[in-house]
Amino acid sequence: MSVRFSPDACLGCGEPLRPKYSTYRHGTRGPLFTLGLVGGMFAVLGLLAVSFLGGFALADELFANANLPDREKGALTFLIQIPMFALVVVAARLGFRALHRLPRTFTVGCETCTWTGPCKVYEAEV
């Protein structure tokens, strides 16, 4: 995992900033993170409900003229819903991964001069 800082150099003397992981791991996240987290949870619940109802509608449309008993129709509906739920899980993982890539803000101090100020850390997977 690569890490990028903004600013990457001290504003006082120009030396590169090298904060330790223990310094920036507890940095605060912005309001977009909380909003995205809550909105993402509601979106996942909504997508699960839509895929559940969509599985019923799709099974009803595909097997309407098959004259299947309710038990077999329910089994086919369940088999249709499995890939739909898997797609929701993949979409949720991608969305929450994007949320966790948002920057964190922490306070950093220069080792050579007395400058102290806010810094953002961006973590990216390689």
C-alpha positions in Angstrom: 0.0 0.0 0.0 1.5 3.3 -1.0 0.9 6.5 1.0 0.8 10.1 -0.3 0.8 13.2 1.9 -0.5 16.7 1.1 1.5 18.8 1.6 4.5 16.4 1.1 7.1 19.0 2.2 7.3 21.3 5.2 5.9 24.7 4.4 8.5 26.4 6.7 11.8 24.9 5.5 10.9 22.7 2.5 12.1 19.4 4.0 10.1 16.3 3.0 7.6 15.2 5.6 8.0 11.7 6.8 5.3 11.0 9.5 5.1 7.6 11.0 2.1 5.3 10.6 1.2 5.6 14.2 0.8 9.4 13.7 -1.6 9.3 10.8 -3.6 6.0 11.3 -6.0 7.8 13.7 -6.5 10.8 11.5 -10.0 12.2 11.2 -12.1 11.5 8.2 -14.2 14.2 6.5 -18.0 14.5 6.5 -18.2 12.8 3.1 -17.0 9.5 4.7 -19.8 9.4 7.3 -22.4 10.4 4.7 -21.2 7.8 2.3 -21.1 5.1 4.9 -24.7 5.7 6.0 -25.9 6.2 2.5 -24.0 3.1 1.4 -25.7 1.0 4.0 -29.1 2.2 3.0 -28.2 1.6 -0.7 -27.2 -2.0 0.1 -30.4 -2.6 1.9 -32.4 -1.1 -1.0 -30.4 -3.1 -3.6 -31.0 -6.3 -1.6 -34.8 -5.6 -1.5 -34.8 -4.8 -5.3 -32.9 -7.9 -6.2 -35.2 -10.0 -4.0 -38.3 -8.7 -5.6 -36.6 -8.7 -9.0 -35.8 -12.4 -8.6 -39.5 -13.1 -8.0 -40.5 -11.0 -11.0 -37.9 -12.6 -13.3 -38.8 -16.2 -12.2 -42.5 -15.4 -12.7 -41.8 -14.0 -16.2 -39.5 -16.9 -17.3 -41.6 -19.7 -15.9 -45.1 -18.3 -16.3 -46.2 -20.9 -18.9 -44.4 -23.9 -17.3 -47.3 -24.8 -15.0 -44.8 -25.5 -12.2 -46.0 -26.2 -8.6 -45.2 -23.5 -6.1 -42.4 -25.5 -4.5 -40.4 -25.9 -7.7 -41.1 -22.3 -8.7 -39.7 -21.2 -5.3 -36.6 -23.3 -5.8 -36.0 -21.7 -9.2 -36.6 -18.2 -7.7 -34.0 -19.0 -5.1 -31.5 -20.1 -7.8 -32.1 -16.8 -9.7 -31.6 -14.7 -6.6 -28.1 -16.2 -5.7 -26.2 -14.3 -8.5 -28.3 -11.2 -7.9 -27.2 -11.1 -4.3 -23.6 -11.8 -5.3 -23.7 -8.8 -7.6 -25.0 -6.6 -4.7 -22.1 -7.9 -2.5 -19.5 -7.1 -5.2 -21.0 -3.6 -5.7 -21.0 -3.0 -1.9 -17.4 -4.1 -1.5 -16.3 -1.7 -4.4 -18.3 1.2 -2.9 -17.0 0.7 0.6 -13.4 0.3 -0.7 -13.8 3.6 -2.5 -15.0 5.2 0.8 -12.0 4.0 2.7 -9.7 5.5 0.2 -10.9 9.0 1.1 -8.1 11.1 2.8 -7.6 11.4 6.5 -6.5 14.7 8.2 -3.9 14.8 11.0 -1.5 17.2 12.5 2.1 16.9 11.6 5.3 18.6 12.8 8.5 19.2 10.9 11.6 17.5 12.4 14.0 20.2 11.4 12.0 23.4 12.1 9.1 24.3 14.4 6.4 24.2 11.7 3.3 22.3 12.7 0.1 22.1 10.6 -2.6 19.9 9.1 -1.7 17.3 6.6 -3.9 14.9 4.6 -2.9 11.3 3.9 -4.1 9.4 0.8 -3.7 5.7 0.9 -3.8 3.8 -2.4 -3.5 0.1 -3.1 -0.7 -0.9 -5.5 
